[in-house]
Amino acid sequence: MTETQTKTSSPEIRAAAGAMDGLREDLIRPVFAYRPLPPLSPEGRFIRRLPDGLKRAVVWTPHALVLFAAFIVMMAGFADWHFRLFMGLVPAIAVAMTLVRPIAAFWASWVATLFCALLGSDGLWGPSAFMAQAVVMVVVAARTRPRTALWMWLLTLLLGVVLEGGDPSITAPMAVLTAFALLVVTVFQVRRAAEREVRDAEREITVQRTVTAVERDRRTLLEERTTIARELHDVVAHHMSVVAIQAEAAPYRVENPPPELEQAFVTIRENAVAALTELRRVLGVVRAEDYEAPDAPQPTLAVLDGLLDNVRETGLETEKVITGAVRELPQGVELSAYRIIQEALSNTLRHAPGATARVEISYVLGGIGLRIVNGPPRGLVKPSPGAGHGITGMRERVAMLNGAMTAAAAEDGGYEVAVFLPVPPAESEPEERDAPSGADASSAQTVVIERDGGA
């Protein structure tokens, strides 16, 4: 029947055509399909608890049960004195076939039933034929799907009634027994399929959670890098602007400069302006839609006291310790140092309420060292959404400057962040800054300790 004819037919005809298609798909097309019965999984709920030697034998339990059932069927066939070898062996072969070709075993069981009915004296359902048909239907139903079990039961009932001349009473015991057995098998299959779907759903949810966590961490990393890029734009733009201005003003500082020198400075200025333009375009790519350019310049360590004052106003007792000769560092290094201290103190406020904090800044020849440590929390720690991203931002800033960083819990229950930001000697300026009054300018080391805003 073509697709057009099916659409124009009545619902009854379409239902009958669909039923016939299901019958062909379940019991006719896969007749010779080779489907060996697999062993049980050694990771099953009960098998995995057994010793290895016993486990290797237990996994073949279904095969042993089927072969044992075939042996019982064969012994039942020997009860018939006439042709007892064939009466037992033929149905037993049909039972054993369920191990490799389940659909073919169902049709073979019917062949065995007819064979026993012709040679035996017990009618259609002799002992061996009855047992073989019931065992085959149960095993095949367990190895296929519920719809196949329904088709086998209907065909068994129909063929039994037809072969017995329309008397259903002879096939009734077979129909009742197999109906009950197939119902149990179907319920077990449906339950097992539901459990499998639940496990697959849980596994998929776990995978999705893992993927989501990875994507969230990656997005956080990109956001932190974008923030750093936007902040460093002002620093780089300042330096490029200075280069352009100095290149434009340099020829006027020399009386009668050579034309080659003037052209060189013009080229330097043009390249600086072009670089500044491209830098602004890059900033436009990484800028968020709601981003607003800051009105004030990017912070440095010179304004760290203002940050500490704001933190103290929130109730966090802080202490600042400066060691070494205080000097001005490259603006990018100072900005990163300021942001690291700011994020570390924010984490203290968020995760350690009521604790005290200590900020240590060490100026050394090779760069600057930072150590921010806080004590254990004294109040109730409330869950903070989005917490944990601050460490990522710190690490990105440190990695950008080829520095080193450690962040770990302290032994007293607090937390410690230690950072070293290297500064090449060519970039370090020896001028001291914010040195305390009365300090020796020629001193190689300066120590400043502030608590709660007081020196």
C-alpha positions in Angstrom: 0.0 0.0 0.0 1.5 3.3 -1.1 1.7 6.4 1.1 -1.0 8.2 -0.9 -3.4 5.3 -0.5 -2.7 5.1 3.2 -3.6 8.8 3.7 -6.9 8.4 1.8 -7.9 5.2 3.6 -10.1 4.9 6.7 -8.7 4.9 10.2 -9.3 1.2 10.6 -7.4 0.4 7.4 -4.5 2.6 8.5 -4.5 1.0 11.9 -4.4 -2.5 10.4 -1.6 -1.5 8.0 0.4 -0.1 10.9 -0.1 -3.3 12.8 1.1 -5.4 9.9 4.1 -3.2 9.6 4.9 -3.7 13.3 4.5 -7.5 12.9 6.9 -7.5 9.9 9.4 -5.4 11.8 9.3 -7.4 15.0 8.9 -11.1 13.9 9.5 -11.4 10.1 12.4 -9.1 9.0 14.8 -10.0 11.9 14.1 -13.8 11.7 17.7 -14.6 10.8 19.3 -11.7 12.8 22.3 -12.9 14.8 21.9 -11.5 18.3 24.1 -13.4 20.8 23.0 -13.1 24.4 25.7 -10.9 26.1 27.0 -11.9 29.5 26.0 -9.9 32.6 28.0 -6.8 33.4 30.7 -7.5 36.0 30.0 -4.0 37.4 26.4 -4.9 38.4 25.1 -4.1 41.8 25.6 -7.6 43.3 28.2 -9.1 40.9 30.9 -6.5 41.6 30.9 -7.5 45.3 31.9 -11.1 44.4 35.5 -12.4 44.2 37.1 -12.2 40.8 37.1 -16.0 40.2 33.4 -16.3 41.1 32.5 -13.1 39.2 33.8 -14.6 35.9 31.4 -17.5 36.3 28.4 -15.6 37.5 28.3 -13.3 34.4 27.3 -16.4 32.3 24.3 -17.2 34.6 21.6 -16.3 31.9 23.2 -18.7 29.4 23.3 -21.5 32.0 19.7 -21.0 32.8 18.6 -21.2 29.2 20.6 -24.3 28.6 19.2 -25.8 31.8 15.7 -25.1 30.5 16.6 -26.8 27.2 17.8 -29.8 29.1 14.5 -30.0 31.1 12.5 -29.7 27.8 14.5 -32.5 26.4 14.0 -34.7 29.4 10.2 -34.0 29.3 10.2 -35.2 25.6 11.7 -38.5 26.7 8.5 -39.3 28.6 6.8 -40.1 25.3 7.9 -43.7 24.4 7.4 -43.2 20.6 10.2 -41.1 19.0 11.3 -39.9 22.4 14.7 -38.8 21.1 13.2 -36.5 18.6 10.3 -35.5 20.9 12.9 -34.1 23.3 15.7 -33.0 21.1 13.8 -30.8 18.6 12.0 -28.6 21.2 15.3 -28.3 23.1 17.1 -27.0 20.0 14.5 -24.3 19.7 15.1 -23.3 23.3 18.9 -23.2 22.8 18.5 -21.0 19.7 17.3 -18.1 21.9 20.9 -17.6 22.9 22.0 -16.5 19.4 18.9 -16.0 17.2 15.9 -15.1 19.3 13.3 -14.4 16.6 14.2 -17.5 14.7 13.9 -19.4 17.9 10.2 -18.4 18.2 9.4 -19.7 14.8 11.5 -22.8 15.5 9.4 -23.5 18.6 6.3 -23.5 16.5 8.0 -25.9 14.1 8.9 -28.1 17.0 5.3 -27.9 18.3 3.9 -29.1 15.0 6.6 -31.8 14.8 5.7 -33.1 18.3 1.9 -32.9 17.6 2.4 -35.1 14.5 4.6 -37.7 16.0 3.3 -37.7 19.6 0.1 -38.8 21.2 -0.6 -35.7 23.4 -2.1 -33.4 20.8 -0.8 -30.0 20.0 0.6 -29.2 23.4 2.6 -32.1 24.6 4.9 -31.8 27.6 8.0 -30.9 25.7 6.2 -28.6 23.2 4.3 -26.8 25.9 7.5 -26.2 28.0 9.5 -25.2 24.9 6.9 -22.7 23.7 6.6 -21.0 27.1 10.4 -20.8 27.7 11.1 -19.5 24.2 8.4 -16.8 24.5 9.7 -15.7 27.9 13.4 -15.6 26.8 12.6 -13.8 23.5 10.4 -11.3 25.3 13.2 -10.6 27.8 15.6 -10.0 24.9 13.4 -7.8 22.7 10.7 -5.2 23.5 7.2 -5.4 24.9 5.5 -5.1 21.5 7.3 -8.2 20.3 6.0 -10.0 23.3 2.5 -9.0 22.5 2.8 -10.2 18.9 4.2 -13.6 20.0 1.3 -14.0 22.5 -1.4 -13.1 19.8 0.2 -15.4 17.2 0.4 -18.3 19.7 -3.3 -17.8 20.7 -4.4 -17.5 17.1 -2.4 -20.5 15.7 -3.3 -22.6 18.7 -7.0 -22.0 18.2 -6.8 -22.6 14.4 -4.8 -25.8 14.7 -7.2 -27.2 17.3 -10.2 -26.6 15.0 -11.4 -23.5 16.7 -11.6 -24.9 20.2 -9.9 -22.3 22.5 -10.0 -24.5 25.6 -7.0 -26.5 24.5 -4.8 -23.4 24.0 -6.2 -21.6 27.1 -3.6 -23.0 29.6 -0.8 -21.9 27.3 -2.4 -18.5 26.7 -3.0 -17.9 30.5 0.5 -19.0 31.5 2.4 -17.1 28.9 0.2 -14.0 29.4 1.2 -13.9 33.1 4.9 -14.7 32.3 5.1 -12.1 29.5 3.4 -9.5 31.7 6.0 -10.0 34.4 8.8 -9.7 31.9 7.3 -6.6 30.3 6.9 -4.9 33.7 10.5 -5.7 34.5 11.7 -4.4 31.1 9.7 -1.2 31.5 11.2 -0.6 34.9 14.7 -1.4 33.7 14.3 1.0 30.8 13.0 3.7 33.1 16.0 3.2 35.4 18.3 3.4 32.4 16.7 6.6 31.2 17.1 8.1 34.7 20.8 7.1 34.8 21.3 8.5 31.3 19.6 11.7 32.3 21.7 12.0 35.5 24.8 11.3 33.5 23.8 14.0 30.9 23.0 16.4 33.7 26.4 15.8 35.2 28.1 16.3 31.9 26.1 19.5 31.3 27.0 20.8 34.8 30.7 20.1 34.1 30.5 21.8 30.7 28.6 24.7 32.3 31.2 25.0 35.0 34.0 25.0 32.5 32.3 27.6 30.3 31.6 29.7 33.3 35.2 29.6 34.4 36.3 30.4 30.8 33.9 33.3 30.6 35.1 34.6 34.0 38.7 34.4 32.8 37.8 36.3 29.6 35.9 38.9 31.6 38.9 39.4 33.9 41.3 39.7 31.0 38.9 42.2 29.3 38.8 44.3 32.5 42.6 44.3 32.7 42.9 45.3 29.0 40.5 48.2 29.5 42.4 49.4 32.5 45.8 49.1 30.8 44.5 51.0 27.8 44.7 54.3 29.7 48.3 53.5 30.8 49.4 52.6 27.2 47.5 55.5 25.7 49.2 58.0 28.0 52.7 56.7 27.0 51.8 56.8 23.3 50.5 60.4 23.7 53.7 61.5 25.4 55.7 59.9 22.6 53.7 61.8 19.9 54.0 65.1 21.8 57.7 64.8 22.4 58.3 63.8 18.7 56.4 66.9 17.6 58.3 69.2 19.9 61.8 67.8 19.6 62.7 69.5 16.3 62.0 72.9 17.9 64.5 72.3 20.7 67.4 72.1 18.2 68.5 75.1 16.1 68.5 74.4 12.4 67.9 70.6 12.7 68.8 68.5 9.6 65.9 67.6 7.4 66.6 63.9 8.0 66.1 64.5 11.7 62.9 66.4 11.2 61.5 63.6 8.9 62.5 61.0 11.5 60.5 62.8 14.2 57.6 63.2 11.9 57.6 59.5 11.2 57.8 58.8 14.9 54.8 61.0 15.6 52.8 59.5 12.8 53.4 56.0 14.0 52.6 57.0 17.6 49.3 58.5 16.5 48.5 55.5 14.3 49.3 53.1 17.2 47.1 55.2 19.5 44.2 55.0 17.0 44.5 51.3 16.7 44.7 50.9 20.5 41.3 52.8 20.8 39.8 50.4 18.2 41.0 47.4 20.2 39.4 48.9 23.3 36.1 49.3 21.4 36.2 45.5 20.6 36.7 44.5 24.3 34.5 47.2 25.7 31.1 46.0 27.1 27.9 47.7 25.9 27.4 49.3 29.3 31.0 50.3 29.8 31.7 53.9 30.7 35.2 55.3 30.6 36.4 56.4 34.1 36.6 60.1 34.8 39.6 59.7 37.1 43.0 58.3 36.2 43.8 54.7 37.0 44.7 54.2 40.6 48.3 53.5 41.8 49.9 52.7 45.1 50.0 56.4 45.9 46.3 56.4 46.6 46.3 53.1 48.5 45.6 55.0 51.8 42.2 56.1 50.4 41.3 52.5 49.7 42.3 51.4 53.2 40.3 54.2 54.7 37.2 53.1 52.8 37.8 49.5 54.0 38.1 50.6 57.6 34.8 52.4 57.4 33.1 49.1 56.6 34.5 47.7 59.8 37.5 45.8 58.6 40.5 46.5 60.8 43.5 46.8 58.6 47.2 47.3 59.0 49.7 48.5 56.4 53.4 47.7 56.5 55.8 49.0 53.9 59.4 47.8 53.7 62.2 48.9 51.4 62.9 52.1 49.6 59.6 53.5 48.4 59.9 54.4 44.7 57.7 55.0 41.7 57.2 51.9 39.6 55.8 51.5 36.1 52.2 52.5 36.0 51.0 49.1 34.8 52.8 47.4 37.8 51.3 49.9 40.3 47.8 49.5 38.8 48.0 45.7 39.1 49.4 45.9 42.6 46.5 48.3 43.6 43.9 46.0 42.1 45.3 42.9 43.7 45.2 44.5 47.2 41.7 45.8 46.5 40.4 42.4 45.5 42.1 40.6 48.4 40.5 43.0 50.9 37.2 42.6 49.1 37.5 38.8 49.6 38.2 39.4 53.2 35.1 41.5 53.7 33.0 38.8 51.8 34.4 35.6 53.3 35.8 36.6 56.7 33.5 39.0 58.4 34.9 40.4 61.6 38.4 39.4 60.8 41.5 41.7 60.7 43.7 42.2 57.7 47.3 43.0 57.1 48.8 44.5 53.9 52.5 44.2 53.5 54.3 46.0 50.6 58.0 45.2 50.0 60.1 47.3 47.6 63.1 45.3 46.5 65.6 45.7 43.7 63.9 43.3 41.3 60.3 44.5 41.8 57.7 44.6 44.5 56.2 42.1 46.8 52.7 42.0 48.2 51.3 40.0 51.1 47.7 40.4 52.2 46.7 38.1 55.0 43.5 38.1 57.1 42.5 36.2 60.3 39.7 33.7 60.7 36.1 35.0 60.4 34.4 36.0 63.6 30.9 36.4 62.3 28.5 34.4 60.1 29.8 33.8 56.6 26.9 34.3 54.2 27.0 32.7 50.8 28.1 35.1 48.1 27.1 34.5 44.5 29.9 34.8 42.1 32.5 34.5 44.7 35.8 32.9 43.8 36.5 34.9 40.6 38.7 37.4 42.4 41.6 34.9 42.6 41.3 34.4 38.9 41.7 38.1 38.3 44.7 38.3 40.5 46.4 35.4 38.8 45.7 37.0 35.4 47.3 40.3 36.5 50.3 38.5 37.9 50.7 36.3 34.8 50.5 39.4 32.6 53.6 40.8 34.4 55.4 37.4 34.6 55.2 37.4 38.3 54.5 34.8 40.9 51.5 34.3 43.2 50.3 31.9 46.0 46.9 32.0 47.6 46.0 29.5 50.3 44.3 29.1 53.7 46.4 30.0 56.7 47.0 27.6 59.7 44.8 29.8 62.0 41.8 29.6 59.7 42.5 32.8 57.8 43.7 33.4 54.2 46.9 34.6 52.7 47.7 36.0 49.3 51.4 36.5 48.4 52.4 38.1 45.1 55.7 39.2 43.6 55.7 41.5 40.5 59.0 41.8 38.8 60.3 45.1 37.5 63.3 45.2 35.1 66.0 47.6 36.2 65.5 49.8 33.1 61.9 50.4 34.0 62.4 51.1 37.7 62.8 54.7 38.6 65.0 55.3 41.7 63.1 58.4 42.9 61.5 57.8 46.3 57.9 58.7 46.9 55.8 59.3 49.9 58.7 58.7 52.2 57.8 59.5 55.9 59.1 62.8 57.3 62.5 62.5 58.9 63.5 59.6 56.9 67.0 59.5 55.5 66.9 59.9 51.7 70.1 58.0 51.3 68.8 55.1 53.4 68.5 51.8 51.5 65.4 50.7 53.4 62.3 52.4 54.7 59.7 50.9 57.0 56.2 52.4 57.4 53.5 50.8 59.6 50.0 52.2 59.7 47.1 50.9 61.7 43.6 52.3 61.3 44.8 55.3 59.5 47.5 56.3 62.0 51.2 56.1 61.3 
